[in-house]
Amino acid sequence: MAVAEKTTVERTVTEEGFTLKLTVDEAETLVAVLARVGGSPDQSPRGNAESVLDALIAAGARTYYPQPQGHPVHLLRGFVAFDDYPAEV
């Protein structure tokens, strides 16, 4: 006759990441740069840039739109555009 027993196994998961401490001016500069990143949010690294941008704004960094007076976004020219990730073969 079969016997079954439910067990629980605890595992430790180690996840690498980064913590970045920024001044207000540094955070606003990064917001301005990240706001000018183009590409597919699902098929390129732009999604990572958008995630950092959203986290900065959620943490209280001044947003780039509508363009507030004195925000570094006024000094930014050009943009960064990511190509899509290569298709897996």
Contacts in CASP RR format, 6 or more apart in sequence:
PFRMAT RR
TARGET T0000
AUTHOR 0000-0000-0000
METHOD contacts of the structure
MODEL  1
MAVAEKTTVERTVTEEGFTLKLTVDEAETLVAVLARVGGSPDQSPRGNAE
SVLDALIAAGARTYYPQPQGHPVHLLRGFVAFDDYPAEV
22 30 0 8 1.000
24 61 0 8 1.000
24 62 0 8 1.000
25 72 0 8 1.000
27 56 0 8 1.000
27 59 0 8 1.000
27 61 0 8 1.000
28 61 0 8 1.000
28 62 0 8 1.000
28 71 0 8 1.000
28 72 0 8 1.000
29 72 0 8 1.000
30 52 0 8 1.000
30 56 0 8 1.000
30 61 0 8 1.000
31 53 0 8 1.000
31 56 0 8 1.000
31 57 0 8 1.000
31 61 0 8 1.000
31 62 0 8 1.000
31 63 0 8 1.000
31 64 0 8 1.000
31 72 0 8 1.000
31 73 0 8 1.000
32 64 0 8 1.000
32 71 0 8 1.000
32 72 0 8 1.000
32 73 0 8 1.000
32 75 0 8 1.000
32 76 0 8 1.000
33 76 0 8 1.000
33 80 0 8 1.000
34 49 0 8 1.000
34 50 0 8 1.000
34 52 0 8 1.000
34 53 0 8 1.000
34 56 0 8 1.000
35 53 0 8 1.000
35 64 0 8 1.000
35 65 0 8 1.000
35 73 0 8 1.000
36 73 0 8 1.000
36 76 0 8 1.000
36 78 0 8 1.000
36 79 0 8 1.000
36 80 0 8 1.000
37 46 0 8 1.000
37 49 0 8 1.000
37 50 0 8 1.000
37 53 0 8 1.000
37 79 0 8 1.000
37 80 0 8 1.000
37 81 0 8 1.000
37 82 0 8 1.000
38 44 0 8 1.000
38 46 0 8 1.000
38 49 0 8 1.000
38 79 0 8 1.000
38 80 0 8 1.000
38 81 0 8 1.000
38 82 0 8 1.000
39 46 0 8 1.000
39 81 0 8 1.000
39 82 0 8 1.000
39 83 0 8 1.000
39 84 0 8 1.000
40 46 0 8 1.000
40 82 0 8 1.000
40 84 0 8 1.000
41 47 0 8 1.000
41 50 0 8 1.000
43 84 0 8 1.000
43 85 0 8 1.000
44 82 0 8 1.000
44 83 0 8 1.000
44 84 0 8 1.000
44 85 0 8 1.000
45 82 0 8 1.000
45 85 0 8 1.000
46 82 0 8 1.000
49 82 0 8 1.000
57 63 0 8 1.000
62 68 0 8 1.000
62 71 0 8 1.000
64 71 0 8 1.000
64 73 0 8 1.000
67 73 0 8 1.000
67 74 0 8 1.000
END
